Amino acid sequence: MTKHNLDVSSPPQYKSRRARREPVGDQGGAKWGFSAMYAALKHKLDTVISYISSKLKNAALTKETLGEETLIKKEVNMEKLSPFVVGDGEKCIGCKACEVACHVSHNVTGITAGNIDTPVFPKLFVTKVEDITVPVQCHHCEDAPCAKACLEKAIYFDGDKVLIDTDKCKACKDCLVACPFGAVELVPKYVQGQEVIQANLGKPHLYGNKCDLCNEREAGPICVETCPQKALRLVDPHKEKKEKNKRAVATIASMFKK
């Protein structure tokens, strides 16, 4: 019987699927299909093992260099997403109590809502579409397009909130165009009940206005607290995700029990 030298160091190239099952003649003799398949699998397996080993080595070096505590902090920071207020269109009746409460909380001191002596400029906007009414406000985006668009750097992150420095704002309207939710509005500035007029232009002094999650209020967003229908709630994205993960697992488990 003729002996053939089988080269299994690297997978040969074939012109058809049939070649994997049948011997292919060449100048060096026949190379059988099962040997070629074995060589191909061995080559792929070696590649995977090499890749995993490299990743494990890099992880070990990172842990050794930064320390376990630093790595844990990194993971926590990645999970910290900005909260935001969301409305429920099924519950909202369009009473605008949230708008009035928002304006009073930010602009009025020492008087009741019924004695407001300026126009109401809330930081959220009750919007009606067909038969649905719901407040719309800033989502404090992680990638904040409004902040990227602001040439004056008047929009910035303070912790997990996106805020506007009204002293820097030039009312250029770039943030209005950039916001995907239409959550930013230009409003006139009032001081002691009087509208501020620009001396050189004779026009009202405007500035960007949007939800700041009642940044200076310890109890949190007043709109959530005020809504008589409980149509507003403060969303913690990471906590929300974890709760949905738990519900998904419970659903899958119940399917297997059946």
C-alpha angles and dihedrals in degrees: 000000000000115000119219126207107232117206109205098162093103134006114266121232118251133195097213144015089249089066090068090064102036133052117261118216120226139151094279095051133259124334112199122226098234091054091051092049090050090051092049093050092046091051093051092046092052090051093052093047091050091050094049092047090052092051093048091049092051091048091052092049091049092051092047093048100042101027128235094272092057092050091052090051090051091054092049092050090051089055095049106099126173116264121229140182119253129188130222111226091198092061104033115100096184095245092144092219086135092057094051092045090049093052094045092048093053105032113021127077127180099359136084125251090256091062099052108142098193135059114278113256108179124184092230129052126221104219129190123206116177104307097343125090122186138151117252121206146153117303093201089233117216089227093037104202090193091060091048091051095049109101092188092056087233092139116070146152118262105186104306096341131088109223138180124229098216092194090062096040114109095185091242091153095226091122091053090056094044099049110096092202100047087238097143123079134178112233133178119257119243128194119191091343094309125113113239113235123198106242097212096045104029089226130121116271105246132194139178115271128190143136114300095178087249088290094190096043114094094204091058131233110006092205090066091050095046103046108111092203095047087235094144128068137173110243122213100196096202094047090045091053092050091051091050090049090054093048091049092052091048090052093049091047092052090052091056092047090060 
